[in-house]
Amino acid sequence: MKQPDHADLDLAAVLHALGDPVRLALVRRMAEDGESACSPDGVDVPRSTLSNHWRILREAGITRTRRIGKARLMALRRADLDARFPGLLAAVLAEGRR
């Protein structure tokens, strides 16, 4: 699975990935709950569309994927994002709490 290294995170790709309401909701959920299954409860989009959202988040460097058997768990790359773009993730997550 392709995901950029910490130093290769691109601001435009990250902002594009965070610009979609479904992907933003997935990021907020991971920020609150930790890892997320590939088909989390309460996300009302087709599985193929959800897979595309996860791919965009992963390729932008926002998430990392861990496999356990056939299951895949996604988690925020919070430390990498904070190191590369200090304050960005906190600002995005704070905006949702307003």
C-alpha positions as CSV (number, residue, x, y, z in Angstrom):
1,M,0.0,0.0,0.0
2,K,1.4,3.3,-1.1
3,Q,1.8,6.0,1.5
4,P,4.4,8.8,1.5
5,D,7.2,9.1,4.0
6,H,7.1,11.8,6.6
7,A,9.3,14.1,4.6
8,D,7.3,13.6,1.4
9,L,4.0,14.7,2.8
10,D,2.5,17.3,0.5
11,L,0.3,20.1,1.9
12,A,-1.8,20.3,-1.3
13,A,-2.5,16.5,-1.1
14,V,-3.3,16.7,2.6
15,L,-5.7,19.7,2.2
16,H,-7.4,18.0,-0.8
17,A,-7.9,14.8,1.2
18,L,-9.3,16.8,4.2
19,G,-11.6,18.8,1.9
20,D,-14.2,16.1,1.5
21,P,-16.9,15.8,4.2
22,V,-16.8,12.0,4.3
23,R,-13.0,11.9,4.6
24,L,-13.1,14.7,7.2
25,A,-15.6,12.7,9.2
26,L,-13.3,9.6,9.1
27,V,-10.4,11.7,10.3
28,R,-12.4,13.1,13.1
29,R,-13.5,9.6,14.1
30,M,-10.0,8.3,14.2
31,A,-8.8,11.3,16.2
32,E,-11.5,10.5,18.8
33,D,-11.6,6.7,18.7
34,G,-8.1,5.7,17.5
35,E,-8.0,3.0,14.8
36,S,-11.0,2.5,12.5
37,A,-12.2,-0.5,10.7
38,C,-12.5,-0.1,6.9
39,S,-16.3,-0.1,7.1
40,P,-17.1,1.8,10.3
41,D,-20.6,2.0,11.7
42,G,-22.6,5.1,10.9
43,V,-20.8,5.9,7.6
44,D,-23.6,5.8,5.0
45,V,-21.7,5.4,1.7
46,P,-21.2,2.4,-0.6
47,R,-18.3,0.2,0.2
48,S,-16.5,1.0,-3.1
49,T,-16.8,4.7,-2.4
50,L,-15.5,4.3,1.2
51,S,-12.5,2.3,-0.2
52,N,-11.7,5.2,-2.5
53,H,-11.9,7.7,0.5
54,W,-9.5,5.5,2.5
55,R,-7.1,5.3,-0.5
56,I,-7.1,9.1,-0.8
57,L,-6.4,9.5,2.9
58,R,-3.6,6.9,2.8
59,E,-1.9,8.3,-0.3
60,A,-2.0,11.8,1.1
61,G,-0.2,10.4,4.2
62,I,-3.0,11.1,6.6
63,T,-3.5,7.5,7.6
64,R,-1.6,4.3,7.9
65,T,-3.1,0.9,7.5
66,R,-2.5,-2.2,9.6
67,R,-3.6,-5.6,8.6
68,I,-4.8,-8.2,11.0
69,G,-5.7,-11.3,9.0
70,K,-8.2,-10.2,6.5
71,A,-9.2,-7.1,8.5
72,R,-7.6,-3.7,7.9
73,L,-7.4,-1.0,10.6
74,M,-6.7,2.6,9.7
75,A,-5.1,5.1,12.1
76,L,-4.1,8.7,11.9
77,R,-0.5,9.5,11.3
78,R,-0.8,12.3,13.8
79,A,2.9,12.5,14.8
80,D,4.0,12.7,11.1
81,L,1.4,15.3,10.3
82,D,2.2,17.4,13.3
83,A,5.9,17.3,12.6
84,R,5.5,18.2,8.9
85,F,2.6,20.7,9.3
86,P,2.6,21.9,12.9
87,G,-0.9,22.8,14.1
88,L,-2.7,21.8,10.9
89,L,-4.5,18.7,12.2
90,A,-5.3,20.5,15.5
91,A,-6.9,23.4,13.6
92,V,-8.9,21.0,11.4
93,L,-10.2,19.0,14.3
94,A,-11.0,22.1,16.4
95,E,-13.1,23.5,13.5
96,G,-15.4,20.5,13.8
97,R,-16.0,21.2,17.5
98,R,-17.3,24.8,16.9
